[in-house]
Amino acid sequence: HQVNPIHGGGIALAMDAGKIAGNVASDALSKGNVSKESLYEYQRLWGMKFGNKLKSLLRLRSFLERVTDDEFEIFADILSGEDIIKLTKSKYRFLIKLLMKKAPHMLPLAKRFLS
């Protein structure tokens, strides 16, 4: 679960996860408690830091996998490079305004995704 589901990057996520794992392991060793429950702290901290963002990106990926080729082409035509970066950072609100302006017929599709 250390890979961005949109672009496949994972080095930065893995490095951050490694820091969390190292801190949790260090704390567990210093307390003399390396039980499953003690080490579960990694999962909790990881989820707090990355969970919502990755869920959101998985939702975007699932949406993109379901659009038709024609719908995908419309998105490709109206989204700028900056817009795509916003999407990969789980920022979606701008999409409605953009579609209202450039492709209003796509609003029902976007509504399905954003709701």
C-alpha positions in Angstrom: 0.0 0.0 0.0 2.9 2.3 -0.5 2.2 3.1 -4.2 0.2 6.0 -5.5 -2.7 4.4 -7.4 -2.7 7.1 -10.1 0.9 7.5 -11.2 2.5 4.5 -9.6 5.0 6.5 -7.6 6.0 5.2 -4.2 9.5 6.3 -3.2 8.4 9.2 -1.0 5.5 7.2 0.5 7.9 4.4 1.3 10.4 6.7 2.8 7.8 8.3 5.1 6.4 4.8 5.9 9.9 3.7 6.8 10.3 6.7 9.2 7.0 5.7 10.9 8.0 2.1 11.1 11.4 3.0 12.5 9.9 5.2 15.2 7.4 2.6 16.2 10.0 -0.2 16.3 12.3 2.0 18.3 9.6 2.9 20.8 8.5 -0.8 21.1 12.1 -1.9 21.7 12.8 0.8 24.3 9.6 -0.2 26.1 10.5 -3.9 25.8 7.1 -4.5 24.2 7.2 -5.8 20.6 3.8 -7.4 20.7 1.5 -7.3 17.7 -0.6 -4.7 19.6 2.4 -2.5 20.2 3.5 -2.7 16.6 0.0 -2.0 15.3 0.8 1.6 16.1 2.5 1.7 12.7 -0.7 0.9 10.9 -2.6 3.5 12.9 -0.1 6.3 12.3 0.3 5.3 8.6 -3.5 5.4 8.2 -3.7 8.9 9.8 -1.0 10.3 7.5 -1.8 8.6 4.2 -5.1 6.8 4.5 -7.6 9.5 3.4 -5.4 10.6 0.5 -4.9 7.1 -0.8 -8.6 6.3 -0.5 -9.4 9.5 -2.5 -6.8 8.6 -5.2 -8.2 5.0 -5.4 -11.7 6.5 -5.9 -10.3 8.7 -8.7 -8.6 5.7 -10.3 -11.8 3.6 -10.1 -13.7 6.5 -11.7 -11.1 6.9 -14.5 -11.2 3.1 -15.2 -15.0 3.3 -15.7 -15.2 6.3 -18.2 -15.5 5.6 -21.8 -12.7 6.4 -24.3 -14.7 9.3 -25.5 -15.3 10.7 -22.0 -11.6 10.2 -21.2 -10.7 12.2 -24.4 -12.9 15.1 -23.2 -11.1 15.1 -19.9 -7.8 15.0 -21.6 -8.8 18.0 -23.8 -10.0 20.2 -21.0 -7.6 19.4 -18.2 -4.3 21.3 -18.0 -1.1 19.8 -16.6 -1.8 21.9 -13.4 -5.3 20.4 -13.2 -4.0 16.9 -13.4 -1.5 17.6 -10.6 -4.4 18.9 -8.5 -6.3 15.6 -9.2 -3.3 13.5 -8.1 -3.2 15.6 -4.9 -6.9 14.7 -4.2 -8.1 18.2 -5.0 -11.4 17.8 -7.0 -13.6 20.8 -6.3 -12.3 22.9 -9.2 -13.5 20.2 -11.6 -17.2 21.2 -11.4 -16.4 24.8 -12.4 -14.2 23.7 -15.2 -16.8 21.3 -16.6 -19.5 23.9 -16.3 -17.4 26.2 -18.4 -15.9 23.8 -20.9 -18.0 20.6 -21.0 -21.3 21.0 -19.3 -22.6 17.8 -20.8 -20.0 16.0 -18.6 -21.5 17.3 -15.3 -23.6 14.2 -14.6 -20.5 12.0 -14.9 -18.5 14.3 -12.5 -21.4 14.4 -10.1 -21.3 10.6 -9.9 -17.6 10.7 -9.0 -17.8 13.6 -6.5 -20.9 12.5 -4.6 
